[in-house]
């Protein structure tokens, strides 16, 4: 079972970063390839089992279900139930942890999934670099400290 992973160090407290990333419907705010995200059936964005339907900028549709969320550990896990990708049995987790010596955040985004061996490297590049890495860069840019000059 392949695993894809990306991480970022963000110069903001974990509680602040978590308040932003815990929104299961917030992907359009940090993934350029997402045109729209809608939680189905008017469910709450933090309800386990809620489904989001994501429309990508190219019109393709992805459906994902929130399967775990822990506000104490600052992590959420979702399951891809439908999408135009060459993998299956996909589960992804995003976590925000404290960097104790700076007070900043370490954010990691990872997934496990099944795929044909021939697709493993391309899937890892798509997920780790083009989706997770790009998304984490967007999230990090939201928390760039402003410097004041004396």
C-alpha positions in Angstrom: 0.0 0.0 0.0 1.7 3.2 -1.2 2.0 6.2 1.1 2.3 9.9 0.0 3.5 12.6 2.4 4.2 16.3 2.5 4.8 18.7 5.4 5.4 22.4 6.2 6.6 24.5 9.1 4.3 27.4 9.6 5.1 30.4 11.8 1.8 30.5 13.6 0.4 28.8 16.7 -1.1 25.3 16.1 -4.5 26.5 17.4 -4.6 29.3 14.8 -3.5 27.0 11.9 -6.0 24.2 13.1 -8.8 26.7 13.1 -8.2 27.2 9.4 -7.5 23.7 8.2 -10.1 21.9 10.2 -12.8 23.2 7.9 -13.6 20.1 5.8 -15.2 22.3 3.2 -12.3 24.8 3.0 -10.2 23.2 0.2 -11.0 26.0 -2.3 -9.1 28.3 0.1 -5.8 26.5 -0.4 -6.0 24.2 -3.4 -5.9 26.0 -6.7 -7.2 22.9 -8.5 -10.5 23.1 -6.6 -13.1 25.3 -8.1 -15.9 24.5 -5.6 -16.6 22.3 -2.5 -20.1 21.6 -1.2 -21.1 19.6 1.9 -24.1 17.4 0.8 -27.5 17.3 2.5 -26.9 20.5 4.5 -24.8 18.5 7.0 -22.4 20.3 9.4 -18.8 20.6 8.2 -17.5 18.8 11.3 -20.0 15.9 11.4 -18.3 12.6 11.0 -19.7 10.9 7.9 -20.4 14.2 6.1 -19.6 14.1 2.4 -18.0 16.9 0.4 -18.4 17.0 -3.3 -15.4 18.8 -4.9 -15.5 20.2 -8.4 -12.0 20.5 -9.8 -11.1 23.4 -12.1 -11.3 21.0 -15.1 -14.8 20.0 -14.2 -14.1 16.6 -12.8 -15.8 15.7 -9.6 -14.4 14.2 -6.4 -16.4 12.9 -3.4 -14.9 12.5 0.0 -16.2 11.5 3.4 -15.0 12.8 6.8 -14.1 9.7 8.8 -12.2 11.1 11.8 -11.6 14.5 13.4 -9.8 15.2 16.7 -9.7 18.8 17.8 -7.4 17.9 20.8 -4.8 16.1 18.5 -5.6 18.6 15.7 -6.1 15.9 13.0 -8.7 15.0 10.4 -9.0 12.0 8.2 -11.1 11.6 5.1 -11.9 8.8 2.6 -12.1 9.4 -1.2 -15.2 7.6 -2.3 -15.3 8.7 -5.9 -12.8 10.4 -8.2 -10.9 10.4 -11.5 -7.7 9.0 -10.1 -5.8 5.7 -10.7 -6.0 4.6 -7.1 -8.6 3.2 -4.7 -9.0 2.6 -1.0 -7.7 6.2 -0.4 -7.5 7.6 3.1 -5.8 10.9 3.8 -4.9 12.7 7.1 -3.9 16.2 7.9 -2.3 17.0 11.3 -1.1 20.2 13.0 1.4 19.8 15.8 3.3 22.2 18.0 6.9 23.0 17.4 7.8 23.4 21.0 11.0 25.5 20.7 9.3 28.1 18.5 5.6 27.9 19.2 4.9 27.4 15.5 3.2 24.6 13.7 4.3 21.5 11.9 1.6 20.5 9.4 1.7 17.2 7.7 -0.6 15.8 5.0 -0.4 12.1 4.1 -2.4 9.3 2.5 -2.4 5.6 2.0 -4.1 4.0 -1.0 -4.0 1.0 -3.4 -2.8 1.3 -6.9 -1.0 -0.7 -9.6 2.7 -0.7 -9.1 3.3 1.0 -12.4 1.2 4.0 -11.2 2.8 4.3 -7.7 5.5 6.9 -8.6 3.1 9.1 -10.6 0.5 8.9 -7.9 3.0 9.9 -5.3 4.1 12.9 -7.4 0.5 14.0 -7.9 -0.5 13.7 -4.3 2.7 14.7 -2.4 3.9 17.4 -4.7 1.0 18.8 -6.8 -1.8 18.5 -4.2 -0.4 18.3 -0.6 2.8 20.3 -1.2 1.0 23.0 -3.2 -1.8 23.2 -0.6 0.6 23.4 2.3 2.4 26.2 0.5 -0.9 28.1 0.2 -1.7 27.5 3.8 1.8 28.7 4.9 1.4 31.9 2.8 -1.7 32.8 4.8 0.3 32.9 8.0 3.4 34.8 6.9 4.2 37.2 9.8 4.1 40.9 8.9 7.2 42.7 9.9 7.1 46.2 11.2 10.1 48.5 10.9 11.1 50.6 13.8 
